[in-house]
């Protein structure tokens, strides 16, 4: 069976930690999760714990550029 011809394009690997921390909204805005959601939350108030669920838009242009480089296939 003959080999497939290579097109010369290289697949890029997604940085998995970046893809888990950031999302793209439908309008294309990059949002991030808040830290401190996973453990050591027993003494935290319910109001503070509820605020952890919000996603915050990423402001910095350089950070957005870095995230898009680390997760090149992140889609809307």
Secondary structure, 3 states (H helix, E strand, C coil): CCCCCCCCCCCCCCCHHHHHHEEECCCCCEEECCCCCCCCCCCCCHHHHHHCCCCEECCCHHHHHHHHHHCCCCCC
